[in-house]
Amino acid sequence: MDEFDLLVVGGGINGTGIAADAAGRGLSVLLCEQKDLGWATSSSSSKLIHGGLRYLEHYEFRLVSHALAEREVLLKNAPHIIRPLRFRLPHRPHLRPAWLIRTGLFLYDHLAKRVSLPPSARVRMHDPSPLLNDVDTCFEYSDGWVDDARLVSLVAQQARDKGAQICPRTRCSAVQRQSDHWLVELTSGTGEKRPVKAKVLVNAAGPWVGRFLQQGVHQQSQNHIRLVQGSHIVVPRIDDQSYAYILQHTDGRIVFVIPYEQHFSLIGTTEVEYQGDPAKVQISAAEVDYLLSVVNSYFKIKIAATDIVHSFSGVRPLLDDNQQQAGKVTRDYRFELSGAKDQPPLLTVFGGKITTYRRLAQAAVNKLGEFLPAMGRPWTAAALLPGGDFTSLAALQSELWQRYPWLDRSVLDRYARQYGTLSHRILQDCQAVEDLGEHFGQGLYRREVDYLCQYEWASTTEDILWRRTKLGLHMNQSQQLQLQRFMDKE
Ligand SMILES: Cc1cc2nc3c(=O)[nH]c(=O)nc-3n(C[C@H](O)[C@H](O)[C@H](O)COP(=O)(O)OP(=O)(O)OC[C@H]3O[C@@H](n4cnc5c(N)ncnc54)[C@H](O)[C@@H]3O)c2cc1C
């Protein structure tokens, strides 16, 4: 029976982050994910690497300053999938006075060292402005944008490169605490069972963290998770500039409008208490109406439900801090370490954000030092994620254009943004477009599909179209069917 130092349950951003950190410190690690990597909350986020401007209103200075510092680290470590994004906050004096916004932005500029992003500013709006005429002033500030699902895949690759076993479509179906190790049963998608041993168990099951504790480990916890649904809609681009918008609503909440995949705008999010099965979360008609009405109260262009080309929902696994309103619940994380002195420990992760995953992972593994004393030192702060070893995206793009002049530049640009320098691994030995194999449409060739299956654990059409790439937004139904038929056959 295989034996590991660490077994991580959950292949979202927190589980993969912990697996990568631990493997890089010399520990033997297995990560199991019941479905595809990142399929749950970690691919349904607003895709921001941000300090969280609005958390300042809840006095979360520690969280904001940590997240702002991580923003710099991640912009540097994953420049292909994380990019700076300039936000405009339209000023409506009856919602938040200018002095309050300026104070918040001053703190946002100064709570952590800012190297790569410009400071905030106040700008007068002139015609042609996409915003309604009563908005004559906006406040600008910068944050980061991330392809969240790709981040999970890259962190999983980082873990694998350091020796971790990554097992998607593998559920942790039973655990037993033995005297000096955990006996864990893993069940694959086909029902095959594999028993393994682990010295330490990590519960990074996101929205299922409580269920795993109660039904898997039969353990009561002092901490609780509050499930809060958040939904997004995608519409054809409503503003041709490169700005994102942060819109204040009359209920005190904010809604983002983010440039998305060149031709689209991503609009979200909502905060609705959620009681059901996290796997079945779906956007409601009320959420759609809410998002449309906030956007229509700011923009000259009017959007309707018929404009929506795609939507997605996720469940935030928030650390319950007894706040009444879902929007006020902390976005910070907490660990719970359980097990008596002579028992194998269980570390459970409550809460967290995509932005702080690396920091959370490092702190989680640090916490296990007393049980796994042979582990090495923290290392991820200066570690580039796979494919991130280039100086500028523009330089990488022109390098790709020169080296592969026979391939459409729009495809190469997408490769650069998704795979960074790993684009060369996809294209190696190819001399002409025919070498890329079957074309499914919108620049997706068999060569890329094979790469995603071989190196990024993709196994279904959905994995490829919605998580490893966002080509689902661009490919028509018959192109998607062609891919589906190919995947079924292969
Ligand atoms: C609407 C919304 C917007 C957000 N926006 C942002 C944002 O802009 N920026 C930001 O930083 N954060 C954002 N977040 C927060 C962020 O997405 C989450 O904090 C993060 O994704 C949680 O990751 P996780 O790994 O804990 O959970 P998940 O990604 O849900 O991963 C947990 C995994 O555990 C697996 N699992 C559960 N039980 C088992 C088992 N028994 N065996 C094997 N696997 C199991 C599940 O299948 C799942 O894949 C947002 C969240 C939401 C919902």
PDBQT file of the ligand as one rigid body, heavy atoms in Angstrom, charges set to zero:
ROOT
HETATM    1  C1  LIG A 501     -18.955  34.235  -6.966  1.00  0.00    +0.000 C 
HETATM    2  C2  LIG A 501     -17.579  34.190  -6.404  1.00  0.00    +0.000 A 
HETATM    3  C3  LIG A 501     -16.666  35.186  -6.724  1.00  0.00    +0.000 A 
HETATM    4  C4  LIG A 501     -15.370  35.139  -6.204  1.00  0.00    +0.000 A 
HETATM    5  N1  LIG A 501     -14.482  36.060  -6.622  1.00  0.00    +0.000 NA
HETATM    6  C5  LIG A 501     -13.206  36.011  -6.184  1.00  0.00    +0.000 A 
HETATM    7  C6  LIG A 501     -12.246  36.908  -6.696  1.00  0.00    +0.000 A 
HETATM    8  O1  LIG A 501     -12.529  37.709  -7.600  1.00  0.00    +0.000 OA
HETATM    9  N2  LIG A 501     -10.991  36.840  -6.193  1.00  0.00    +0.000 N 
HETATM   10  C7  LIG A 501     -10.645  35.952  -5.232  1.00  0.00    +0.000 A 
HETATM   11  O2  LIG A 501      -9.488  36.003  -4.794  1.00  0.00    +0.000 OA
HETATM   12  N3  LIG A 501     -11.531  35.058  -4.733  1.00  0.00    +0.000 NA
HETATM   13  C8  LIG A 501     -12.802  35.058  -5.206  1.00  0.00    +0.000 A 
HETATM   14  N4  LIG A 501     -13.710  34.140  -4.764  1.00  0.00    +0.000 N 
HETATM   15  C9  LIG A 501     -13.322  33.182  -3.720  1.00  0.00    +0.000 C 
HETATM   16  C10 LIG A 501     -12.594  31.964  -4.301  1.00  0.00    +0.000 C 
HETATM   17  O3  LIG A 501     -13.171  31.558  -5.509  1.00  0.00    +0.000 OA
HETATM   18  C11 LIG A 501     -12.640  30.821  -3.300  1.00  0.00    +0.000 C 
HETATM   19  O4  LIG A 501     -12.193  31.257  -2.058  1.00  0.00    +0.000 OA
HETATM   20  C12 LIG A 501     -11.746  29.653  -3.717  1.00  0.00    +0.000 C 
HETATM   21  O5  LIG A 501     -11.976  29.295  -5.045  1.00  0.00    +0.000 OA
HETATM   22  C13 LIG A 501     -11.997  28.458  -2.808  1.00  0.00    +0.000 C 
HETATM   23  O6  LIG A 501     -11.148  27.428  -3.229  1.00  0.00    +0.000 OA
HETATM   24  P1  LIG A 501     -11.176  26.017  -2.522  1.00  0.00    +0.000 P 
HETATM   25  O7  LIG A 501     -10.040  25.252  -3.061  1.00  0.00    +0.000 OA
HETATM   26  O8  LIG A 501     -11.256  26.198  -1.059  1.00  0.00    +0.000 OA
HETATM   27  O9  LIG A 501     -12.586  25.384  -2.944  1.00  0.00    +0.000 OA
HETATM   28  P2  LIG A 501     -13.036  24.664  -4.303  1.00  0.00    +0.000 P 
HETATM   29  O10 LIG A 501     -12.497  25.318  -5.493  1.00  0.00    +0.000 OA
HETATM   30  O11 LIG A 501     -14.512  24.509  -4.245  1.00  0.00    +0.000 OA
HETATM   31  O12 LIG A 501     -12.335  23.247  -4.201  1.00  0.00    +0.000 OA
HETATM   32  C14 LIG A 501     -12.741  22.255  -3.280  1.00  0.00    +0.000 C 
HETATM   33  C15 LIG A 501     -12.673  20.936  -4.020  1.00  0.00    +0.000 C 
HETATM   34  O13 LIG A 501     -12.786  19.862  -3.106  1.00  0.00    +0.000 OA
HETATM   35  C16 LIG A 501     -13.334  18.784  -3.824  1.00  0.00    +0.000 C 
HETATM   36  N5  LIG A 501     -13.832  17.769  -2.904  1.00  0.00    +0.000 N 
HETATM   37  C17 LIG A 501     -14.784  17.920  -1.943  1.00  0.00    +0.000 A 
HETATM   38  N6  LIG A 501     -14.953  16.757  -1.275  1.00  0.00    +0.000 NA
HETATM   39  C18 LIG A 501     -14.086  15.848  -1.815  1.00  0.00    +0.000 A 
HETATM   40  C19 LIG A 501     -13.792  14.477  -1.548  1.00  0.00    +0.000 A 
HETATM   41  N7  LIG A 501     -14.431  13.784  -0.597  1.00  0.00    +0.000 N 
HETATM   42  N8  LIG A 501     -12.852  13.845  -2.308  1.00  0.00    +0.000 NA
HETATM   43  C20 LIG A 501     -12.187  14.522  -3.291  1.00  0.00    +0.000 A 
HETATM   44  N9  LIG A 501     -12.447  15.832  -3.578  1.00  0.00    +0.000 NA
HETATM   45  C21 LIG A 501     -13.377  16.485  -2.852  1.00  0.00    +0.000 A 
HETATM   46  C22 LIG A 501     -14.420  19.436  -4.648  1.00  0.00    +0.000 C 
HETATM   47  O14 LIG A 501     -14.802  18.633  -5.759  1.00  0.00    +0.000 OA
HETATM   48  C23 LIG A 501     -13.787  20.757  -5.031  1.00  0.00    +0.000 C 
HETATM   49  O15 LIG A 501     -13.233  20.725  -6.336  1.00  0.00    +0.000 OA
HETATM   50  C24 LIG A 501     -15.002  34.125  -5.298  1.00  0.00    +0.000 A 
HETATM   51  C25 LIG A 501     -15.920  33.121  -4.984  1.00  0.00    +0.000 A 
HETATM   52  C26 LIG A 501     -17.177  33.127  -5.563  1.00  0.00    +0.000 A 
HETATM   53  C27 LIG A 501     -18.123  32.011  -5.297  1.00  0.00    +0.000 C 
ENDROOT
TORSDOF 0
